[in-house]
């Protein structure tokens, strides 16, 4: 049975390679020379080959030794990082929150800011992902909660913010901007910017097809910043949720579209109840100030 390689043996290899001699390496590591020599010999016996060329009184890495040394340095770095992260975790815990890319950034930033104030000893990390990806991360414990949308979440794990309808978004000088509302038929032949990542995109497309509305596609993008920049520039119009739209664009209701999404916080199955309650309160407080942070009307939460 092969022996088990020890971290200390890797440290011996790196120290000897750096020092050029067993004597100096032993001094730097504060171990006895016989112990270091025995450790190296045991490791080489286990590997079945020489790491160092001991001829001419110097300790030089063999060709295989060079490769082994490079790997040993990498492993030791990882060990040091793991130790540092563990010790840091004893002093400051971390909560991982997934974020759907189409959640308005002002709401996300205000949510994290309020959390850091309320719980300074806990660090919040954010991970962006698609809706299904976030659900998978939650199920496997990779994140503790998710700012997302969902139609299939149990009431006990879902903190909803309702009232995020989809409507037409156009530049402020577009003819539609002067109207109180539009109908789907009004979009026929209009230059359109497609938000390819929109969670309600497929439903909207099906509705448009049923109504026989043909859009003139001028841009397809999965980046909301690009889509809204193109809208502001007058390249075309798009369909987007209310929470993403600022006062530098016009948001015009579509009378016969009838699509909306529910944004909220999906809690993971193993999250601490007290932490869950804190996150809920912070989310509702952040949403209450969303008008100032995002320059749009705040979403309403369930009582």
C-alpha positions as CSV (number, residue, x, y, z in Angstrom):
1,X,0.0,0.0,0.0
2,X,1.4,3.4,-1.0
3,X,2.1,5.9,1.8
4,X,0.1,9.0,2.3
5,X,1.8,12.2,1.2
6,X,1.9,14.8,3.9
7,X,1.7,18.5,3.7
8,X,4.8,18.8,5.8
9,X,6.7,16.8,3.2
10,X,5.6,19.3,0.5
11,X,6.9,22.1,2.7
12,X,10.2,20.3,2.9
13,X,10.5,20.1,-0.9
14,X,9.7,23.8,-1.4
15,X,12.1,24.9,1.4
16,X,15.0,22.8,0.1
17,X,14.4,24.0,-3.4
18,X,14.4,27.6,-2.3
19,X,17.4,27.2,0.1
20,X,19.5,25.0,-2.1
21,X,20.5,22.8,0.9
22,X,18.9,20.6,3.5
23,X,20.8,22.4,6.3
24,X,19.5,25.8,5.4
25,X,16.0,24.5,4.8
26,X,15.9,22.8,8.2
27,X,17.0,26.1,9.8
28,X,14.3,28.1,8.0
29,X,11.6,25.6,8.9
30,X,12.9,25.2,12.5
31,X,13.1,21.4,12.2
32,X,16.1,19.1,12.7
33,X,18.2,18.2,9.6
34,X,17.7,14.4,10.2
35,X,13.9,14.9,10.4
36,X,13.8,16.9,7.1
37,X,16.1,14.4,5.3
38,X,14.0,11.5,6.5
39,X,10.9,13.2,5.3
40,X,12.3,13.8,1.9
41,X,13.6,10.3,1.6
42,X,10.2,8.8,2.6
43,X,8.4,11.0,0.0
44,X,10.8,10.0,-2.8
45,X,10.4,6.4,-1.9
46,X,6.6,6.8,-2.0
47,X,6.8,8.5,-5.4
48,X,9.3,6.0,-6.8
49,X,11.8,8.5,-8.0
50,X,14.2,11.3,-7.0
51,X,13.0,14.8,-6.5
52,X,16.5,16.2,-6.0
53,X,19.8,15.5,-7.6
54,X,22.2,15.2,-4.7
55,X,25.4,15.0,-6.7
56,X,28.2,17.5,-6.3
57,X,27.1,18.4,-2.8
58,X,24.1,20.6,-4.0
59,X,20.4,19.9,-3.9
60,X,19.0,20.6,-7.3
61,X,15.6,19.6,-8.6
62,X,15.5,16.8,-11.1
63,X,13.4,17.2,-14.3
64,X,10.5,15.5,-12.6
65,X,11.3,17.3,-9.4
66,X,10.7,20.7,-11.1
67,X,7.2,19.6,-12.1
68,X,6.6,18.2,-8.6
69,X,7.9,21.4,-7.0
70,X,5.5,23.5,-9.1
71,X,2.6,21.4,-8.1
72,X,3.7,21.4,-4.4
73,X,3.8,25.2,-4.4
74,X,0.3,25.4,-5.8
75,X,-1.1,22.9,-3.2
76,X,0.5,24.8,-0.3
77,X,-1.0,28.0,-1.5
78,X,-4.4,26.4,-1.6
79,X,-3.9,25.1,1.9
80,X,-2.9,28.5,3.1
81,X,-5.9,30.1,1.5
82,X,-8.2,27.4,3.0
83,X,-6.7,28.0,6.5
84,X,-7.1,31.8,6.1
85,X,-10.7,31.5,5.0
86,X,-11.6,29.1,7.8
87,X,-10.0,31.4,10.4
88,X,-11.7,34.4,8.9
89,X,-15.0,32.5,9.0
90,X,-14.7,32.0,12.7
91,X,-14.6,35.8,13.1
92,X,-17.0,36.8,10.2
93,X,-19.6,34.6,8.6
94,X,-20.8,34.8,5.0
95,X,-24.2,34.7,3.4
96,X,-24.4,34.0,-0.4
97,X,-27.3,35.6,-2.2
98,X,-28.2,34.8,-5.8
99,X,-29.4,37.6,-8.1
100,X,-31.4,37.4,-11.3
101,X,-29.7,39.6,-13.9
102,X,-33.0,41.4,-14.6
103,X,-33.5,42.6,-11.0
104,X,-33.0,46.3,-10.8
105,X,-29.5,47.1,-9.6
106,X,-30.5,50.0,-7.4
107,X,-32.7,47.6,-5.4
108,X,-29.9,45.1,-5.1
109,X,-27.4,47.6,-4.0
110,X,-29.7,49.2,-1.4
111,X,-30.5,45.7,-0.1
112,X,-26.8,44.8,0.4
113,X,-26.0,48.2,1.9
114,X,-28.7,47.9,4.5
115,X,-27.7,44.4,5.3
116,X,-24.1,45.4,5.9
117,X,-25.3,48.1,8.3
118,X,-27.7,45.8,10.1
119,X,-25.2,42.9,10.4
120,X,-21.6,44.2,10.2
121,X,-20.1,40.9,11.3
122,X,-21.6,39.1,8.3
123,X,-20.5,39.5,4.8
124,X,-22.9,39.2,1.9
125,X,-21.7,37.9,-1.4
126,X,-23.7,38.1,-4.6
127,X,-23.9,35.6,-7.5
128,X,-25.7,36.3,-10.7
129,X,-27.6,33.5,-12.5
130,X,-30.6,32.7,-14.5
131,X,-33.8,31.7,-12.7
132,X,-33.3,27.9,-13.0
133,X,-29.7,28.2,-12.1
134,X,-30.6,30.1,-8.9
135,X,-33.1,27.4,-8.0
136,X,-30.5,24.7,-8.5
137,X,-27.9,26.6,-6.4
138,X,-30.5,27.0,-3.6
139,X,-31.4,23.3,-3.7
140,X,-27.7,22.3,-3.4
141,X,-26.8,24.9,-0.8
142,X,-24.5,27.0,-2.9
143,X,-26.5,30.1,-2.0
144,X,-28.6,30.9,1.0
145,X,-31.2,33.0,-0.7
146,X,-32.1,34.5,-4.1
147,X,-33.4,37.8,-5.4
148,X,-35.4,36.4,-8.3
149,X,-38.9,35.8,-9.7
150,X,-40.8,32.6,-9.3
151,X,-44.2,31.1,-9.9
152,X,-43.5,27.8,-8.2
153,X,-42.2,28.6,-4.8
154,X,-43.8,27.6,-1.5
155,X,-45.3,30.5,0.5
156,X,-43.0,29.7,3.5
157,X,-39.9,30.2,1.4
158,X,-41.0,33.2,-0.7
159,X,-41.0,36.9,0.2
160,X,-42.8,38.5,-2.7
161,X,-42.8,42.1,-4.0
162,X,-45.7,42.3,-6.3
163,X,-46.6,44.9,-9.0
164,X,-43.9,44.7,-11.7
165,X,-46.0,44.8,-14.9
166,X,-44.4,44.6,-18.4
167,X,-45.2,47.4,-20.8
168,X,-43.8,49.3,-23.7
169,X,-40.6,51.3,-23.1
170,X,-39.6,54.0,-25.6
171,X,-37.5,57.2,-25.7
172,X,-39.1,60.3,-24.2
173,X,-39.5,61.9,-27.6
174,X,-41.1,58.9,-29.3
175,X,-44.7,59.4,-30.4
176,X,-45.8,56.6,-28.1
177,X,-44.4,58.6,-25.1
178,X,-47.2,61.1,-25.4
179,X,-49.9,58.5,-25.2
180,X,-51.5,57.2,-22.0
181,X,-51.4,53.6,-23.3
182,X,-51.0,51.6,-26.5
183,X,-52.5,48.4,-27.9
184,X,-50.5,45.5,-29.4
185,X,-51.7,46.3,-32.9
186,X,-49.9,49.7,-32.5
187,X,-46.6,47.8,-32.5
188,X,-47.0,46.3,-35.9
189,X,-44.0,47.3,-38.0
190,X,-42.4,49.3,-35.2
191,X,-38.6,49.1,-34.7
192,X,-38.1,46.7,-31.8
193,X,-35.3,45.9,-29.4
194,X,-35.5,42.3,-28.2
195,X,-34.4,41.6,-24.6
196,X,-33.5,38.0,-25.3
197,X,-33.2,37.1,-21.6
198,X,-36.6,38.4,-20.6
199,X,-38.4,35.9,-18.3
200,X,-41.8,36.7,-20.0
201,X,-40.3,37.0,-23.5
202,X,-41.8,33.7,-24.8
203,X,-45.2,34.5,-23.5
204,X,-45.1,38.0,-25.0
205,X,-43.9,36.5,-28.4
206,X,-46.8,34.0,-28.4
207,X,-49.3,36.8,-27.7
208,X,-47.9,38.9,-30.5
209,X,-48.0,36.0,-32.9
210,X,-51.6,35.2,-32.1
211,X,-52.5,38.8,-32.7
212,X,-50.6,38.9,-36.0
213,X,-48.3,41.6,-34.8
214,X,-45.0,41.7,-36.7
215,X,-42.2,43.6,-35.1
216,X,-39.2,45.0,-37.0
217,X,-36.3,43.6,-35.0
218,X,-33.4,46.1,-35.0
219,X,-31.4,44.7,-32.0
220,X,-31.3,41.5,-30.1
221,X,-29.4,41.6,-26.8
222,X,-29.2,39.8,-23.4
223,X,-27.9,43.0,-21.7
224,X,-30.5,45.3,-20.2
225,X,-28.1,48.3,-20.2
226,X,-27.6,47.9,-24.0
227,X,-31.3,47.5,-24.6
228,X,-32.3,50.6,-22.6
229,X,-29.4,52.6,-24.1
230,X,-30.7,51.8,-27.6
231,X,-34.2,52.8,-26.5
232,X,-32.9,56.1,-25.2
233,X,-31.1,56.7,-28.4
234,X,-34.3,56.2,-30.4
235,X,-33.2,53.0,-32.1
236,X,-36.5,51.4,-31.3
237,X,-38.9,50.4,-28.5
238,X,-38.8,47.4,-26.2
239,X,-41.0,45.6,-23.7
240,X,-39.6,45.5,-20.1
241,X,-40.7,45.3,-16.5
242,X,-41.5,48.6,-14.7
243,X,-38.8,48.2,-12.1
244,X,-36.0,48.4,-14.8
245,X,-37.2,51.7,-16.3
246,X,-35.9,55.1,-15.2
247,X,-37.3,58.5,-15.7
248,X,-35.0,59.0,-18.8
249,X,-37.3,56.7,-20.8
250,X,-41.1,56.5,-21.1
251,X,-43.1,53.5,-19.7
252,X,-46.4,53.1,-21.6
253,X,-48.9,50.5,-20.6
254,X,-50.0,48.0,-23.2
255,X,-53.8,47.6,-22.7
256,X,-54.1,44.1,-24.1
257,X,-50.8,42.5,-23.1
258,X,-51.5,41.6,-19.5
259,X,-48.1,40.3,-18.5
260,X,-46.4,40.9,-15.2
261,X,-43.7,39.3,-13.0
262,X,-43.3,38.9,-9.3
263,X,-40.0,39.9,-7.8
264,X,-39.0,38.7,-4.4
265,X,-36.6,36.8,-2.1
266,X,-36.5,33.0,-2.3
267,X,-35.1,31.6,1.0
268,X,-33.0,28.5,1.0
269,X,-34.1,25.4,3.0
270,X,-31.3,25.6,5.5
271,X,-31.3,29.3,6.2
272,X,-31.5,30.4,9.9
273,X,-35.0,31.6,10.8
274,X,-33.7,34.8,12.5
275,X,-31.5,35.6,9.5
276,X,-34.5,34.9,7.2
277,X,-36.6,37.4,9.2
278,X,-33.8,40.0,9.0
279,X,-33.5,39.6,5.2
280,X,-37.2,40.0,4.9
281,X,-37.3,43.2,6.8
282,X,-34.3,44.6,5.0
283,X,-35.8,43.8,1.6
284,X,-39.1,45.5,2.4
285,X,-37.2,48.5,3.7
286,X,-35.1,48.7,0.6
287,X,-38.1,48.4,-1.6
288,X,-39.8,51.2,0.3
289,X,-37.0,53.5,-0.8
290,X,-36.8,52.1,-4.3
291,X,-38.3,55.2,-5.8
292,X,-35.3,57.3,-4.7
293,X,-32.7,54.6,-5.4
294,X,-33.9,53.5,-8.8
295,X,-35.9,56.5,-9.9
296,X,-39.0,54.4,-10.4
297,X,-42.1,53.7,-8.3
298,X,-41.5,51.1,-5.6
299,X,-43.0,47.7,-5.9
300,X,-45.7,46.7,-3.4
301,X,-45.1,43.8,-1.1
302,X,-47.7,41.5,0.4
303,X,-48.8,42.2,3.9
